[in-house]
């Protein structure tokens, strides 16, 4: 609104209490002193003459540009005075800033499309969560999750109401909660709804019976009124008048909560039972038209007879569960009486899903799944039976029982193999879900190659058939599988895929995202970086306790690796807290090994190698993971200054052909560390190690062994004279310095120069593009090189990539 290319006319329109005047005040302040002329809109038909006189004087005073005209609180925006002011502003080639409650008739679609007018309406003026948090900080009010939920229900982002609510939470508050409620009710009745005519009020009141609606749902609610067939026009009118806000990206709208609450209170008082009648009729007609998903919000929000409610929830099972659309479905099933739920296997499974919504209640989950299992035919493939088998696998893994999960998997697989092609096509969604659970079983037992194959196939099938929920979950789980297999590029690609699907569908806070944050943190550590990793791991940890099958052991290993790289004993404490038996998933074969290694690494971070070795002595590696355990044991033995025992531990591995590249790099790195401790040559192992480092891009293996790191950074071990590893010594020194002392703090100018250095332009060309002298650029570059520990431009870019300041080459 303050840019030079902003629209010449800005209209801020909506009901009272939205901060319209404050917004225009802020615009005026940002435009600068003397750049805005405030005009009293009460001048009526003389308004045009007043504006014209002000602008004429500005021209006569040789002002560089005439000031923008600000009209705040215009009552009659379609009056002749405002139209004359518009003409005057246009004639003087300046801007008009106007606030009003009603939408002017001259704000037309074509003028909005061509950029002549910029309209700021109700959805733009409501506060979002970040703005509420900023305001709460200014008010010195700490907001818990419960506070935010209450504030959302009370104010729904309405600025004046948010401010009033925050005032009641201050230590010096003089406004009680009851008084606030009365004030809000009076404000909405008088200020917001006071100008509604009887006909419009009756329409809006009946519309308030639904928590959200599109044109079809609104038409069903307003059947008692003599309306034209096209209620979309009515929605447009209400939305432009500031009565509605968007409820979704699919064309649904809703009334702001304070407005809806006020209308429903009046409806229930004046016409008891009408709200239920309206909703029941709308639900039945929606179900008859096959629109059960649109009927769900009505079921949740109103009291319906249990038969109608049950049929709506049951019919919504297929489209909702397979695609992760639980927002309305799970609250809806919780409104049903137990006798209705217990008689229907589909409703029982929905109740089971509800039981594992955070925080998960595994006992109720198990009971509901068992109830459903008793009600279905065990010998014929059905979507319900497949879902039961999937849930039984989830439950078995949640209890740490891999054998039970595999036994259930075999039963489900037998059903699928016996089914015909038509049955398989009919139950495709559920088969994809079953395959995802099968992949999770393989990961739990440590069969990484099989897990990769199954999860990759599942993600592809889900993508091809538009099942985004299963695709996101499969990609999230697959990312950690790829990480363990040493495919760091694949793991990064899969986390991006899962995160993008989550962002696109509003699933950023769902349980599966703990795998995404965890893998991203683990990838940073594998590349030798610790900056920002603790924040990533905390994000994962906040979701771990909300996950029915929490990846606690994997998170513990990441924390313990962070502890070793950064010398961070607090990170070691986080690791130890996640390795205990209170996380039953730590009993799964692979998780048991990872938890044991994490506990040992936490002890190493506390300089207790003897205790670490004792922990590892009892560990048993699942098939294919002997090298992972041997590396941990060798690391503990080297920390205890026993290189011969460490060398024997590693030598016992024999052929490393089946070992992942990153673990193989660990083996060679520890061979070199053992040789350095003994004072013997390790040339062969060094060359193998460097080849693996170049192939994988990993640096953790080079940073953790102290003698190896010192030998590489000090030049005692030869590095290739050219190629990607020619600057490895500088890179490792910078990584170690950042991990132990903090990442370099670059100024804004230094960051800008660094970004320019990562390109083809010469220093002279960069200086010209930044509008600075060549000497200034050289001074900034020297400061940048010093902070990064680099000698020249090439080394600076390489180090910045290693530190994550610049993105990797793709």
MARPA-163494 format. One record per residue (C-alpha): x, y, z; residue in one letter. Coordinates in steps of 0.2 Angstrom, whole numbers, plus 5000, padded with zeros to 4 digits. Example, Ala and Ser with C-alpha at 12.3 -4.5 7.8 and 13.67 -1.06 7.14 Angstrom:
2
506249785039A 506849955036S 
This chain:
810
500050005000X 501550125002X 502550064987X 502650184972X 501750054961X 500350034973X 498550064967X 498050244966X 496450214976X 496450114992X 494850065000X 494849995018X 493049925021X 492249825034X 491249825050X 491849925066X 493249865077X 494449805063X 495749935065X 495350025048X 495950195055X 497450125063X 497950045046X 497750205037X 498750295051X 500150175048X 500150195029X 500150385032X 501650365044X 502650255032X 502350375017X 503150515028X 502850685035X 501950805023X 501550655011X 499750635016X 498350765018X 496950715030X 495250785025X 493650775036X 492450675027X 490950765035X 491150905022X 489750815013X 489450874995X 490851004997X 492150875000X 492750884982X 493051064983X 493951044999X 495150914992X 495351014976X 495851164986X 497151064996X 497950984981X 497951154972X 498951234986X 500151094986X 500451124967X 500651314970X 501951274984X 503051184971X 502851014981X 503750874972X 502150774971X 500450824978X 500050734994X 498950574995X 497150615002X 496550525017X 494750505020X 494450405036X 492750345042X 491650395026X 489850365030X 489150395012X 490550335000X 489350344985X 488950524989X 489250664977X 490650734989X 491650574988X 491450554969X 492050734967X 493550704978X 493950554967X 493950664952X 495050794960X 496250654965X 496350584948X 496550764940X 498050794951X 498750624948X 498950574967X 498250444978X 496650424989X 496550325005X 494850295011X 494050195025X 492150155026X 490950025033X 490049995017X 490749955000X 490650094988X 489750064971X 491250134961X 492249984968X 491949874953X 492749714948X 493549784932X 494449924943X 495049794955X 495649684941X 496649824932X 497449884948X 496550054949X 495850014966X 496549904980X 495249834992X 495649785009X 494249695017X 493749585032X 494849435029X 496349555027X 496049645043X 495749495055X 497349455065X 498249295061X 499049185075X 500749275073X 500049445074X 499049395090X 500749325097X 501549495093X 500149585101X 500149475117X 502049505119X 501749695118X 500349675131X 501549565142X 500349415141X 500949245140X 499749135129X 499648945132X 498848835119X 497248835129X 497249025129X 497449035110X 495948915108X 494949015120X 495449185111X 495049105094X 493249055100X 493049235108X 493749345095X 494149245079X 495549375075X 494349525076X 495649655081X 494649755094X 494049595102X 495749525103X 496349685111X 494949675124X 495249495128X 497149525130X 496749665142X 495749545153X 497349435155X 498549575161X 499049585179X 498249755180X 496649705172X 495049795177X 493849705165X 493149535171X 492849395159X 490949415161X 491049595158X 492049565142X 490749435136X 489349565138X 490349705130X 490749585115X 488949535113X 488349715114X 489649775101X 489149635089X 487249675091X 487449855089X 488949905080X 489149755068X 487349695065X 486449855069X 486249915052X 485549755045X 483749765039X 482449635045X 482549525029X 484449525028X 484549485047X 483349335045X 484349265030X 485949285040X 485249205055X 484749045046X 486449045037X 487249045055X 486448875058X 487948795048X 489748825054X 490248835035X 489348835019X 489448845000X 488048904988X 487248734989X 487248715008X 486648895009X 485248864997X 484648715008X 484748825024X 483748965016X 482348855008X 481048945019X 481449115011X 480849164994X 482549174986X 483249164968X 484049004963X 485749074964X 486349094982X 488149124976X 487649304972X 487049314990X 488749244996X 489649374986X 488649514993X 488849465011X 490749435008X 491049605001X 489949685015X 491149605027X 489849475034X 490849325029X 492649255028X 493349115018X 493248945027X 494348845015X 495148844999X 493648744991X 492448894990X 491648875008X 491249025018X 490849055036X 490249195048X 491549265060X 491249175076X 490749325087X 489449365074X 488849185072X 488749165091X 487649325093X 486449265079X 486249095086X 485949155103X 484549255096X 483849115085X 483848995100X 482949115111X 481649175098X 481349015089X 481848865100X 482148705089X 482248795072X 484148775071X 484048585073X 482648575060X 483648685048X 485248575050X 484348405050X 483448455033X 485148515026X 486048355031X 484748235024X 484748325007X 486648325006X 486748145010X 485348104997X 486448204985X 488048104989X 488848254998X 489248175015X 490848275017X 489948435017X 488648365029X 489948325042X 490248505049X 488348515052X 488348345062X 489748405073X 489048575076X 487248525080X 486148405089X 485448275076X 484548115079X 485847975081X 485247875065X 485548025054X 487148075062X 487847895061X 487347875043X 488248035038X 489847985048X 489847815041X 489647875023X 491047995025X 492347855030X 492947815012X 493347985005X 493948055022X 495047925030X 496047875015X 496548055012X 496848115030X 495348225031X 494948205049X 494548385054X 492648355054X 492648165054X 493348125071X 492348265081X 490848195072X 491048015078X 491348075095X 489548155095X 488847985092X 488147875107X 489147725111X 487747605106X 487747675089X 489647665087X 489747485095X 488547415082X 489547465067X 491347415062X 491647575052X 491147685066X 492147585078X 493647605067X 493347795067X 493247795085X 494947705085X 495647835075X 494947965087X 495747875101X 497547895094X 497348075090X 498548175102X 498848115115X 498647935109X 497547815120X 498247645115X 497047555126X 495447625119X 496247605101X 496547425105X 494747395112X 493947485097X 494947385084X 494547225093X 492647265093X 492647305075X 493647145071X 492247035079X 490947115068X 491747085051X 491846925040X 493646865042X 493746765026X 493246895013X 494247045007X 493447215012X 494047385015X 493547375033X 494447215036X 496047275028X 495947435039X 495747325054X 497347225049X 498247395046X 497747455063X 498247295071X 500047315064X 500047495071X 499547435088X 500847295088X 502247415083X 501647535096X 501847395109X 503547355103X 503047185096X 503747165079X 503246975078X 501447015081X 501547155067X 502247025055X 500946895059X 499547015056X 500347065040X 500346885034X 498546875037X 498147035027X 499346985013X 498446815011X 496746905009X 497547024995X 498346874986X 496646784986X 495646924979X 495246954961X 495647104950X 494047194953X 494147174972X 495947244971X 495347394961X 493847424973X 494947424988X 496447514981X 496547654994X 496547525008X 497847414999X 499047564998X 498747595016X 499147415020X 500747425009X 501347575019X 501047485035X 502047335028X 503447455024X 503447515042X 503547335048X 505147315037X 505947465044X 505547415062X 506447245059X 507947325050X 507647255033X 508047425024X 508147365006X 506347285008X 505747445017X 506447555003X 505547444990X 503847434998X 503847615003X 504447674986X 503047574978X 501747634990X 502247824988X 502147804969X 500447714970X 499747844981X 500447984970X 499647904954X 497947884962X 497948054971X 498047984989X 499048124996X 498948065015X 499747895011X 500947975000X 501548105013X 501647965026X 502647845015X 503847985009X 504148035027X 504547855033X 505547815017X 506647975020X 507347895036X 507547725027X 508547805014X 509547895027X 510047735035X 510447655018X 511647795015X 510647885001X 510748055008X 510148144992X 508648024992X 508248065010X 508348245007X 507248234991X 505948135001X 505848245016X 505548395004X 504148294995X 503348245012X 503448425019X 502748505003X 501248385003X 500948425022X 501048615018X 499948605003X 498548505013X 498748595030X 499548445039X 501148535045X 500748485063X 500248305060X 501148165069X 502048105053X 503048265052X 504048205067X 504948095054X 505248245042X 506048355056X 507048205062X 507748155046X 508148335041X 509048355058X 509948195055X 510448245037X 511248405044X 512248305056X 512848185043X 513448335033X 514448385049X 513248535053X 512548565070X 511948745068X 510048745069X 509948555072X 509348565090X 507848675084X 507448535071X 507548395084X 506448495096X 505148515083X 505248325080X 505148295099X 503648405101X 502748285090X 503548115096X 502348105111X 500848135100X 501347995088X 500547825091X 502147745085X 503447865091X 505247855083X 506047895100X 507547785096X 507947875080X 507748045088X 508847985102X 510247935090X 510148105082X 510248195099X 511748095104X 512648125087X 512348315090X 513048295108X 514648215100X 514948345086X 514548495097X 515148435114X 513348475120X 512948375136X 511148445136X 510948355119X 511648205127X 510248215141X 508948235128X 509548075120X 509547975136X 507748025140X 507247945124X 508147785126X 507147715140X 505847575141X 504447705144X 504447715125X 503847545120X 504347565102X 506147555108X 505847365109X 505747345090X 507347265084X 508047405074X 507547535087X 508247435101X 509947445093X 509847625089X 509247665107X 510747565114X 511947655102X 511147825107X 511347785125X 513247745122X 513547905112X 512748005126X 513947925138X 515447965127X 514848145126X 515048145145X 516848065144X 516347895151X 516947775137X 516947625150X 515147645153X 514747665135X 515747505131X 514747415145X 513047465137X 513647405120X 514247235126X 512447185128X 511747245111X 511147125098X 511147195080X 509747135068X 510247055052X 511247175041X 511647295055X 513247215062X 514347355055X 513247495064X 513547405081X 515447375077X 515647555073X 514847615090X 515947485099X 517547535090X 517147725094X 516947685113X 518547585113X 519547725104X 518847845117X 519547725130X 521247735121X 521147555116X 521547555097X 522047375095X 520347315102X 519447445091X 520447375076X 519947195080X 518147245081X 518147325064X 519147195056X 517947065061X 516647135049X 517547065034X 516847115017X 515947285018X 515047265001X 513347255008X 513647395021X 512847565017X 514147695011X 513947815026X 514247675039X 515647605027X 516447785029X 516347765048X 517247605047X 518647675037X 518747835047X 518947735063X 520247625055X 521247785052X 520947845069X 521547675076X 523147685065X 523447865071X 523247825089X 524547675086X 525647785076X 525647685060X 525247715042X 523447715036X 523647765018X 522447635011X 521047675023X 521247865020X 521047845001X 519547735004X 518847865016X 519048015005X 518247924991X 516747885001X 516748065008X 516748134990X 515348004985X 514148034999X 514548225004X 514548165022X 515748255034X 515248185051X 516348035049X 517848145047X 517448265061X 517048145075X 518748055077X 519848195085X 521548135078X 520848105061X 520048285061X 521648365067X 522748265054X 521548325040X 521448505045X 523348515049X 523848445032X 524648285040X 523548175029X 523648215010X 522148285001X 521848284982X 522648444974X 521048474964X 519248434964X 517848434977X 519048384991X 520448504988X 519748625001X 519248485013X 520448545027X 519748725027X 517948655026X 518248535041X 519048675051X 517548785048X 516348655052X 517248605068X 517348795073X 515548825070X 514948665079X 515948705095X 516048895095X 514548945085X 514148985066X 515049145059X 513949295061X 513849385044X 513249555041X 511949595028X 513249665016X 514349515019X 512949395015X 512449494999X 514249484994X 514349304997X 512849264987X 513549364972X 515249274974X 514249114971X 514049154952X 514949194936X 515149384939X 516949454941X 517249564957X 517149724946X 515449664940X 514849624957X 515349794964X 514449884950X 512849774952X 512849824971X 513250004968X 514850004978X 516650044974X 517849904971X 518849944987X 517249934997X 516949764989X 518649704993X 518649755011X 516949665013X 517549515005X 519149505016X 518049515031X 516949385024X 518449265021X 519149295038X 517449245046X 517349095035X 519149045037X 519349045019X 520849105008X 519949154992X 518249164984X 518248984979X 518548924997X 517249045004X 515948974993X 516448794997X 516448835016X 514748925015X 513948775007X 514748665020X 514048775034X 512348775025X 512448965023X 512348935004X 511148794997X 512048644990X 512348624971X 510948524963X 
